[in-house]
Amino acid sequence: MKKKVLSVLSLSIAFWMNAQEKDSLNKNKIEEVVITGQYTQQSINKSIYKVEVIDAQQIKNMAATNVADVLNQSLNIQITPDTRSGNSTANMMGLDGNYVKVLIDNIPVVGDTGLGSNIDLTKLSLNNVERIEIVKGSMGVEYGNGAVAGVINIITKKSNTKKVNVRASLQEETVRDNYDLKKKGNGRHIQNLNVDYNIDNNWFANISFNHNQFMGYEGESKGYKYFERDNQRGFEWNPKDQYDASALIRYSKNKTSFYYKLSYLYEKFNFYNPEVNRIPLNDGMGGALYESIDREYNTKRWGHQFNIQTNIGNIRYMGDFSYQNQDRKYKDYNYDIPNRTVRISREDRSYYKTDVIYSRGMFSNFLNNKTFDFQLGYELDYTNGYAALIAGDFFGEAVKRKIFTYSNFLSAEWNISDRFSVRPGARLSVSENFDNQFNYSLSARYKTSENSNLRAVTGTANRFPTYDELYTYFVNINHDVQGNPDLNPEKGFSAGAFWDQNFMANDWKIGYSINALYLDVRDRIEMVLVKDPSTYKYMNMDKYRNMLFSANVDFKKEQLALSLRGSVSGTSVALNGLYHTSPTDYQYLVQAGASANYKLKNTKTAFALYYKYTGPGRNYVLETEATGFRLGKTDDFHMMDFIVSQPFWKDHMELSVGVKNIFDVTTINTTATAGTAHTGAADRLNLYYGRSYFARLIYQF
């Protein structure tokens, strides 16, 4: 397999390297700007933090349909799908989505289990996204609770140079070898529309709409019509249907700008139960009903956001205000499989319901001094609603909760010279449910040359316990699994050094970077056995450490762009059982990636290739309390996508075709997963549904 991968890469790169067509458009490319962790919008070269940027052109080249698709190409970010619930979350630096803060325009996204944490990335479409900014490491001063492993900030478009701009697209994809357009057919079907309108010099408006319909993938299962009693009914990847829309109005004049954005999401997710029940009819003829108790999830999310940036004298103020509501309901029904009818339908119940009022404000430029200044900020969120228990594990009653958290943060930026600047920062968070939390940060940037920067960043962040960790109560004759209202927040610390260099050589624009990052998380919350044989409780027990070393190099020459990336991460986890403690030696994971983009000058045909390798993973798992911990292993795998795009009709239309997941990755072997309190460990990880082919047609006016 590895030889095959190298062969395909070599042939593809050789093709592009031998092409002779040239174009000079990239020479005049405007320098990228970022906002994550900055006082104001800042060029990426001058940013105090190391920010990874995935811009709109890269997103378009990938033919991605949601944020999860895009981040799958990033090193040290693994998208973890749950085929039972339909959610996919980001795993960063070995930590799950609870430790990653997901934002849209600096506002944490409301999700099923919290604000900004453990967000389902498949619910975030790319229809109106300008770029995605990623910062790894603890960012507790800037972004508060949950920003332990890093921050993902999705920036949407809020301006356009044209008076009117209309963009519409249709995308059809196979799901492995399945595809058709029937109502109950197969494949993935995506449509979106985006309209920008500059009303006058000061006012701008935008509306967008996106529909993403995934018809499911049976895999080794037999589909929803199957009624043999062998647990083969249903889908490996259950169907879901998403609609999302947004509208924005923006005003900008002189030093003041503000905008209001309304967004809406609706998702329908069907879970088809593999268990089939046979119910005798007692009709004297041996007749029987064959039915399953299936479940339909319906998620609705509303978002209102208002942002203002203005000057109060010399003081610069930027304020965000938002109200978000997400309600995930479920409905169980008895489905008569042979007759394709619903026999009994139960009422809808809220599974997760969250209402959040959030505000974040920052005051800066107090001294109006380019050498030294400081920023004062506040953040508050009021969360109210229900937190039911995780799908597929517990089906208890929802737990009502109200949480109010208020924070103040302060940072100062001292430009000691034209080359050297430092920024210390601190945050105090006050919560009615937990002890006060204090976080700090210290960042420095040294300009080693005109096109080279050295950055050093340290910081802390806390993670408040989730509602499942606090309030789980699942007790019967076989199980005793309980949350712990006395849990303490987890505490994360990170330190990193980042060096980047850019230069020109024989018309090649070359850039490379070398990065090192250390992350330490204490008081980690885990479910542990506290009493034989089956009494489990969430406890502050474990420690987690991760060391990450990475490097990348980029080559650009007119129409050709190549990128090579590599990383090694080591993870040490101190796990505790009732009678055993795990070894704490580091286990290492190697990842590598490459991308290549080339455009023919005369025909404007564009070629894009993306590749990512994830090496074998190892970690300790508790086998049993009798035998203790063992070292488990997860197999390595390769991912590759190839896309060809061709504009026509004076660039108003563009047709793209391609293949995703060329190496047909579906599930991989693993012995590195532990069982839960009442289920055994899985020996396979269900990562993808395999190779797919797609065609996309874009119209732009």
Secondary structure as UniProt FT lines:
FT   HELIX           2..18
FT   HELIX           25..28
FT   STRAND          33..34
FT   TURN            36..37
FT   STRAND          42..43
FT   TURN            44..46
FT   STRAND          52..55
FT   HELIX           56..62
FT   HELIX           67..71
FT   TURN            72..73
FT   TURN            75..76
FT   STRAND          77..82
FT   TURN            83..86
FT   STRAND          87..92
FT   TURN            93..94
FT   HELIX           97..99
FT   STRAND          100..104
FT   TURN            105..106
FT   STRAND          107..108
FT   HELIX           121..123
FT   TURN            127..128
FT   STRAND          129..136
FT   HELIX           140..143
FT   TURN            145..146
FT   STRAND          150..156
FT   STRAND          164..173
FT   TURN            176..177
FT   TURN            183..184
FT   STRAND          188..198
FT   STRAND          203..214
FT   TURN            219..220
FT   TURN            224..225
FT   STRAND          240..253
FT   TURN            254..255
FT   STRAND          256..271
FT   STRAND          277..280
FT   STRAND          288..312
FT   TURN            313..314
FT   STRAND          315..336
FT   TURN            337..340
FT   STRAND          341..345
FT   STRAND          349..364
FT   STRAND          372..387
FT   TURN            391..393
FT   STRAND          399..415
FT   STRAND          420..431
FT   STRAND          437..449
FT   TURN            450..451
FT   STRAND          452..463
FT   HELIX           467..471
FT   STRAND          473..475
FT   STRAND          480..482
FT   TURN            485..486
FT   STRAND          490..505
FT   TURN            506..507
FT   STRAND          508..531
FT   TURN            532..534
FT   STRAND          535..557
FT   TURN            558..559
FT   STRAND          560..574
FT   STRAND          587..599
FT   TURN            601..603
FT   STRAND          606..614
FT   STRAND          617..624
FT   TURN            625..627
FT   STRAND          628..634
FT   STRAND          637..648
FT   TURN            649..652
FT   STRAND          653..660
FT   TURN            662..663
FT   STRAND          667..670
FT   STRAND          684..686
FT   STRAND          692..700
//
